Amino acid sequence: MRNPVERVPVDVQACAVIPMLAPGHLSWDEVDPTRHPFDSASAAQVVRSLGPAWRVPRRPDVSVADPAMHAWSHGEGRLWADAMSHALVGRYGRWAVGWRWAHDEGDFDGGPVGSWCCPRDSITTREETLARVVAALREWRAWLESLAGWLEAYPLDLTAVEDQRILWERAARNLILQVTDRTGCGSGWYGHCEQVLIWFLSRWGVAPDVAQELVDQAIGGRFQSWTGPDTVLV
């Protein structure tokens, strides 16, 4: 028997317009795994207990090339995915919106998640769809935990930045390579690369506006979609 929480209606129209659901705007404080506990083992149970899990939309019985599929994916399908994002944020915190940051041209461009793409390709039966949500959430969290390890591996002392130029260059190179490997250098991958470098600076005390300016100066306009940077550029 479902508990009362599972039967509470979710206003998917309201969820769809919440700008806070975009992962490209996440700060390091919002995603830092040390600040936001997560139990991977219970994730499947949590996802299945959320309101949207009981209202997975019915996929239209048409081909992916049919205009009706496009309309459904960008309409009812996207509204449901937004509702699920909103529910996950309510349970885990804003870091969870990254579960939909798919490779290439998914719900959001150029992300590190391979377990979810978009409503057209990822919403099927209820069980399959929820399994993909769980896998994507775990994958996103594992990526954040991996990044946290890399950020800690390169401590930046702001009182001796000039003396640490080699350290900074090594950190930047390795972080860029980590992102290229994880995203596959598809559409818009460089946006997440920029974000990860800003996260690195933020982790070690650089003010957000200064971090943004430094990263813009370093890589702004140098990376392109569908193209990985060569060794010299990195």
C-alpha positions in Angstrom: 0.0 0.0 0.0 1.3 3.4 -0.9 2.0 5.9 1.9 0.3 9.3 1.9 3.5 11.0 0.5 3.3 8.9 -2.6 -0.2 10.1 -3.4 0.5 13.9 -3.1 0.0 15.5 -6.6 3.0 17.2 -8.2 2.5 20.3 -10.2 4.7 19.4 -13.2 3.9 22.7 -14.9 5.5 24.6 -12.0 8.4 22.2 -11.8 9.2 22.7 -15.5 9.8 26.4 -15.1 12.2 26.3 -12.1 15.5 27.6 -13.4 17.3 26.0 -10.5 17.0 22.6 -12.1 19.8 23.4 -14.6 23.0 21.6 -13.6 25.3 24.0 -15.5 24.7 26.6 -12.8 25.7 24.4 -9.8 28.4 25.7 -7.5 31.0 23.6 -5.8 29.3 24.2 -2.4 26.1 22.8 -3.9 27.7 19.6 -5.2 30.6 18.9 -2.7 30.0 15.3 -1.6 31.4 16.1 1.9 28.5 18.6 2.4 25.7 16.4 1.1 25.3 12.8 2.3 24.1 10.2 -0.1 23.4 6.5 0.4 23.7 4.8 -3.0 22.3 1.5 -1.6 18.9 3.1 -0.7 18.6 5.3 -3.9 16.4 2.8 -5.7 13.9 2.7 -2.8 14.0 6.5 -2.5 13.4 7.1 -6.2 10.4 4.7 -6.2 8.8 6.4 -3.2 8.8 9.9 -4.8 5.5 11.3 -6.3 6.6 11.3 -10.0 7.6 7.6 -9.8 3.9 6.8 -9.7 3.1 8.8 -12.7 5.6 7.8 -15.4 4.0 9.1 -18.6 2.8 6.6 -21.3 5.2 6.6 -24.3 3.3 7.2 -27.6 3.3 4.2 -29.9 5.0 6.0 -32.8 8.5 6.0 -34.3 11.1 8.3 -32.9 11.0 10.3 -36.2 7.3 11.0 -35.9 6.5 14.6 -35.0 4.1 13.3 -32.3 7.1 11.7 -30.5 9.0 15.1 -30.6 6.0 16.9 -29.2 5.5 14.3 -26.4 9.3 14.3 -25.5 9.4 18.1 -25.2 6.0 18.3 -23.6 4.7 15.6 -21.3 8.0 13.8 -21.1 10.1 16.8 -20.2 7.5 17.9 -17.6 7.8 14.5 -15.9 11.6 14.6 -15.9 11.5 18.1 -14.4 9.1 16.9 -11.8 11.4 14.0 -10.9 14.3 16.5 -10.7 12.3 18.7 -8.3 11.5 15.7 -6.2 15.1 14.5 -6.0 16.2 18.0 -5.0 13.7 18.0 -2.2 15.1 14.7 -1.0 18.8 15.1 -1.5 19.6 18.7 -2.3 20.2 20.7 -5.5 23.3 18.6 -6.4 20.9 15.9 -7.6 19.7 17.8 -10.6 22.8 16.6 -12.4 21.2 13.1 -12.9 19.9 14.3 -16.3 23.2 15.9 -17.5 23.6 13.5 -20.4 26.3 13.2 -23.0 25.9 15.1 -26.2 22.5 16.5 -27.0 20.4 15.1 -24.2 18.3 17.1 -21.8 21.3 19.3 -21.1 24.2 19.7 -23.4 27.6 18.1 -22.9 27.3 16.3 -19.5 29.0 13.4 -17.9 26.0 11.0 -17.5 25.5 8.1 -19.8 22.6 6.4 -18.0 20.0 9.0 -19.1 19.5 10.8 -22.4 16.1 12.5 -22.8 12.4 11.6 -22.5 12.3 10.3 -26.1 15.1 7.8 -25.5 14.9 7.1 -21.8 11.2 7.0 -20.8 9.8 3.5 -21.7 8.1 1.3 -19.1 7.7 2.4 -15.5 10.3 0.0 -14.2 12.9 0.6 -17.0 12.5 4.4 -16.6 12.9 4.4 -12.8 15.9 2.1 -13.1 17.5 4.6 -15.5 16.8 7.5 -13.1 18.5 5.5 -10.3 21.5 4.6 -12.4 21.9 8.2 -13.6 21.7 9.6 -10.1 24.3 7.1 -8.9 26.5 7.8 -11.9 26.3 11.6 -11.4 27.1 11.2 -7.7 30.1 8.9 -8.4 31.4 11.5 -10.8 31.2 14.2 -8.1 33.0 12.0 -5.6 35.7 11.3 -8.2 36.1 15.0 -8.9 36.3 15.8 -5.1 39.3 13.4 -5.0 41.0 15.2 -7.9 40.4 18.6 -6.3 41.9 17.5 -3.0 44.9 16.2 -4.8 46.0 19.7 -5.9 45.8 22.0 -2.9 46.1 25.6 -4.0 47.8 28.1 -1.6 46.5 31.5 -2.5 49.4 33.2 -0.6 51.9 31.6 -3.0 50.2 31.4 -6.3 53.2 32.3 -8.4 55.3 29.6 -6.7 52.6 27.1 -7.5 52.2 27.7 -11.3 53.4 24.2 -12.1 50.9 22.8 -9.7 48.0 24.8 -11.2 49.0 23.8 -14.7 49.1 20.2 -13.8 45.7 20.4 -12.0 44.1 22.2 -15.0 45.5 19.7 -17.4 44.3 16.7 -15.4 40.9 18.1 -14.8 40.4 18.9 -18.4 41.4 15.4 -19.4 39.0 14.0 -16.8 36.1 16.0 -18.3 37.0 15.1 -21.9 37.1 11.4 -21.0 33.8 11.6 -19.1 31.8 13.7 -21.5 33.2 12.2 -24.7 33.7 15.7 -26.0 30.2 15.9 -27.6 27.9 18.8 -28.0 28.7 21.6 -25.5 31.1 19.5 -23.4 33.3 22.6 -22.7 30.6 24.1 -20.6 31.1 21.4 -17.9 34.8 21.7 -18.3 34.7 25.4 -17.5 32.5 24.6 -14.5 34.9 22.0 -13.2 37.8 24.4 -13.3 35.8 27.0 -11.5 34.9 24.4 -8.9 38.6 23.7 -8.4 39.4 27.4 -7.8 36.3 27.7 -5.6 37.3 24.8 -3.5 40.6 26.5 -2.6 39.1 29.9 -1.7 39.0 31.9 -5.0 36.0 34.2 -5.1 33.4 33.0 -7.7 33.6 36.1 -9.9 37.4 35.9 -9.9 37.3 32.2 -10.6 35.0 32.8 -13.6 37.3 35.5 -15.0 40.4 33.3 -14.6 38.8 30.4 -16.4 37.4 32.6 -19.1 40.9 33.9 -19.8 42.4 30.4 -19.8 40.0 28.4 -22.0 37.3 30.9 -23.3 36.6 30.1 -27.0 39.4 27.5 -27.3 37.3 24.4 -27.1 34.7 23.2 -29.5 31.7 20.8 -29.6 32.4 17.3 -31.0 36.1 18.0 -30.9 38.6 17.0 -28.2 41.5 19.4 -27.4 44.9 18.2 -28.6 47.8 17.8 -26.2 49.4 21.1 -27.1 46.1 23.1 -26.5 45.6 21.4 -23.1 
